[in-house]
C-alpha cells in the first residue's frame, strides 16, 4: 500500500503546530542556521516542541539544513546536527555534500550504539541539488539519500520515468506555492550582482523585478514588465495522477508564509488527499493519524497567490508568467458596475460578500492598481482613496480577504485520533484497554471492591470514559460486557481513563534508514560568471511571446541576442537552448 504524505512549511513553532493541527503529515522547518531562508531560523527548543506535538499523530518533522556551508562553519553544523537529533527530528534536507557526509557518518555511529537507532535521522536531498533525471536520483540514493525532492519543472511523465527507474528512493514533489524561474540550485544572479547567494539562503528575488526586453539593435521588445516572475503553482486537482506516477510526499512551499496561509492551504490539500484515500482505500493510506474538523471552508484562492499554474505538469504551458505584478492578485470577485466620486458598485455573484478592510486590485492597462475598502455596504464599496483608472466593466480581484483572515486568526481546526475502549472486571478491580486507529494499544488497572449496582450503569460509564477533552483522542466505541453489573464511582472511572490514555505511546513513524557514508563530489558555488549561466530556466520568453517556431509560434522579428535590462543598468544576456528546451541567462 502506498503511503501519501502532505508536507507543509513552518516559519516558526506556531505555524508548525497549526500545520499539524490542519492535517499535515509532516512539516519542514529551518533551524537556527543553514536553512534556504536565512530569515526563517528557529531555536532547537521550538523544534523539539514541534516534534513532540507532531509525533502524537505519527507525523514527522524535517529540518532544512540545505544551504552551502563554508569550511569555517563545519564544526558548528556538526553541533547543529547533534542538537536536531536530540530534538527528535526525523530527517534533514541537505544540499551541501559535506553536511550529507557528516549526517551519514553520524547515523552509522549512532545506529551502532543506540538501541532502536534513536537519534538516527533520514537524509533527504533538497531540490537545491537540481534533481531532474533518474541518473541523478539513483546517484543520490546510492550515497545514502532516502528521499529526493524533485525539480518543480518535471512533468507527470518525467516523474513516472524516474520512479520506475529508481523505485527504492522516495520522491517528494512540490504541489503548491511560489515558483523560482530558475532550476533550484542553479540560480546565481543574486550572488553575481549583489553578493547574496541564493544557495546560502540570501536570495534577492531578482526574478520578481521589472525588466525591459531589448534586442541586438537596441529596440525595446517589452517595456518594464515582470518578465521572469512566475505565477504560483497549484496542483490541487492533480494529486491522484502524481501519486500514480510515484510521488509519496506532496510539498507545499512557503517557509516565510504566515499562519493563516499555512492553515488554509494545508487544510485544502489534506481534504483532497483524504478524498483520494477514501476512493482507493486498498491502494493508499495517509502517512500520519487523526482526522481534522475545520471551522472554515478551505479555499486556496483566498490566500496569497500571483495567479495559478500547474507549471508544465502535462507539458509546456503558455501562460505561466504574471508580467503585471510579483504581488498577490488573489481571486476574481466581480466587475465594476458604476463609478462615482467616493464609491463604486460591483456586479458579483450573490455568494460574494465584501467587508471593511478588504484589499482589491485591478489591471489598468498593464499596471496592477490596488486599493483598500474603507467601508462596504453590500455591493457598494467606499475606498480609503478612490483609485484612478477604474471604469465600468473592469475586473476586480481580492488580494486580501478581511473576513477570511479574521476567521483564520482563531481556533480553526481540531485534530483527533479515534480510540476504541474496552472495560472489564478483574479479580481485584477493573481494567481498561485502549486501541487507537494507529493500532497502538495501552491498558490501565485499578484495585477496587466490586460493588453491585442498584440500576444500570452503562450511560454513566460511557460518559466518564469518553471525556477526552485536552487530549489528541476521541472515543469511537466503548465495549462493556453484556449486563455489566458493577457500580464504579465516577472518580475511579476518570482515574482509570487518565492512566490508560497516559500509557498510550505515540503512533509509529517510519523508521529512518542509516544509509552509507560515501565519498561525495563537491558542488561549489560558481565564480566564472561570464561563461556560467546565472539562471537556467524552463520558462522561455520566446515561447511566452509566441515566437517559438519549434512549438508552432511565429518567427521572431527581433535580432538576437536579447537582453533583460533593469533600470539601474544591470542586464542579463539571454541564450535559447532549444535542444534542452531551456532559456539561460548570462551576465553581461
C-alpha positions, 0 to 999 in steps of 0.5 A, a space after each residue: 500500500 502506498 503511503 501519501 504524505 502532505 508536507 507543509 512549511 513552518 516559519 516558526 513553532 506556531 505555524 508548525 503546530 497549526 500545520 499539524 493541527 490542519 492535517 499535515 503529515 509532516 512539516 519542514 522547518 529551518 533551524 537556527 542556521 543553514 536553512 534556504 531562508 536565512 530569515 526563517 531560523 528557529 531555536 532547537 527548543 521550538 523544534 523539539 516542541 514541534 516534534 513532540 506535538 507532531 509525533 502524537 499523530 505519527 507525523 514527522 518533522 524535517 529540518 532544512 539544513 540545505 544551504 552551502 556551508 563554508 569550511 569555517 562553519 563545519 564544526 558548528 553544523 556538526 553541533 547543529 546536527 547533534 542538537 536536531 537529533 536530540 530534538 527528535 527530528 526525523 530527517 534533514 534536507 541537505 544540499 551541501 555534500 559535506 553536511 550529507 557526509 557528516 549526517 551519514 557518518 553520524 547515523 552509522 555511529 549512532 545506529 551502532 550504539 543506540 538501541 532502536 537507532 534513536 537519534 538516527 535521522 533520514 537524509 533527504 536531498 533538497 531540490 537545491 541539488 537540481 534533481 531532474 533525471 533518474 541518473 541523478 536520483 539513483 546517484 543520490 540514493 546510492 550515497 545514502 539519500 532516502 528521499 529526493 525532492 524533485 525539480 518543480 519543472 518535471 512533468 507527470 511523465 518525467 516523474 513516472 520515468 524516474 520512479 520506475 527507474 529508481 523505485 527504492 528512493 522516495 520522491 517528494 514533489 512540490 504541489 503548491 506555492 511560489 515558483 523560482 524561474 530558475 532550476 533550484 540550485 542553479 540560480 546565481 544572479 543574486 550572488 553575481 550582482 549583489 553578493 547574496 547567494 541564493 544557495 546560502 539562503 540570501 536570495 534577492 528575488 531578482 526574478 520578481 523585478 521589472 525588466 525591459 526586453 531589448 534586442 541586438 539593435 537596441 529596440 525595446 521588445 517589452 517595456 518594464 514588465 515582470 518578465 521572469 516572475 512566475 505565477 504560483 503553482 497549484 496542483 490541487 486537482 492533480 494529486 491522484 495522477 502524481 501519486 500514480 506516477 510515484 510521488 509519496 510526499 506532496 510539498 507545499 512551499 512557503 517557509 516565510 508564509 504566515 499562519 493563516 496561509 499555512 492553515 488554509 492551504 494545508 487544510 485544502 490539500 489534506 481534504 483532497 488527499 483524504 478524498 483520494 484515500 477514501 476512493 482507493 482505500 486498498 491502494 493508499 493510506 495517509 502517512 500520519 493519524 487523526 482526522 481534522 474538523 475545520 471551522 472554515 471552508 478551505 479555499 486556496 484562492 483566498 490566500 496569497 497567490 500571483 495567479 495559478 499554474 500547474 507549471 508544465 505538469 502535462 507539458 509546456 504551458 503558455 501562460 505561466 508568467 504574471 508580467 503585471 505584478 510579483 504581488 498577490 492578485 488573489 481571486 476574481 470577485 466581480 466587475 465594476 458596475 458604476 463609478 462615482 466620486 467616493 464609491 463604486 458598485 460591483 456586479 458579483 455573484 450573490 455568494 460574494 460578500 465584501 467587508 471593511 478592510 478588504 484589499 482589491 486590485 485591478 489591471 489598468 492597462 498593464 499596471 496592477 492598481 490596488 486599493 483598500 475598502 474603507 467601508 462596504 455596504 453590500 455591493 457598494 464599496 467606499 475606498 480609503 482613496 478612490 483609485 484612478 483608472 477604474 471604469 465600468 466593466 473592469 475586473 476586480 480581484 481580492 488580494 486580501 480577504 478581511 473576513 477570511 483572515 479574521 476567521 483564520 486568526 482563531 481556533 480553526 481546526 481540531 485534530 483527533 485520533 479515534 480510540 476504541 475502549 474496552 472495560 472489564 472486571 478483574 479479580 481485584 478491580 477493573 481494567 481498561 484497554 485502549 486501541 487507537 486507529 494507529 493500532 497502538 494499544 495501552 491498558 490501565 488497572 485499578 484495585 477496587 471492591 466490586 460493588 453491585 449496582 442498584 440500576 444500570 450503569 452503562 450511560 454513566 460509564 460511557 460518559 466518564 470514559 469518553 471525556 477526552 477533552 485536552 487530549 489528541 483522542 476521541 472515543 469511537 466505541 466503548 465495549 462493556 460486557 453484556 449486563 455489566 453489573 458493577 457500580 464504579 464511582 465516577 472518580 475511579 472511572 476518570 482515574 482509570 481513563 487518565 492512566 490508560 490514555 497516559 500509557 498510550 505511546 505515540 503512533 509509529 513513524 517510519 523508521 529512518 534508514 542509516 544509509 552509507 557514508 560515501 565519498 561525495 563530489 563537491 558542488 561549489 558555488 560558481 565564480 566564472 560568471 561570464 561563461 556560467 549561466 546565472 539562471 537556467 530556466 524552463 520558462 522561455 520568453 520566446 515561447 511566452 511571446 509566441 515566437 517559438 517556431 519549434 512549438 508552432 509560434 511565429 518567427 521572431 522579428 527581433 535580432 538576437 541576442 536579447 537582453 533583460 535590462 533593469 533600470 539601474 543598468 544591470 542586464 542579463 544576456 539571454 541564450 535559447 537552448 532549444 535542444 534542452 528546451 531551456 532559456 539561460 541567462 548570462 551576465 553581461 
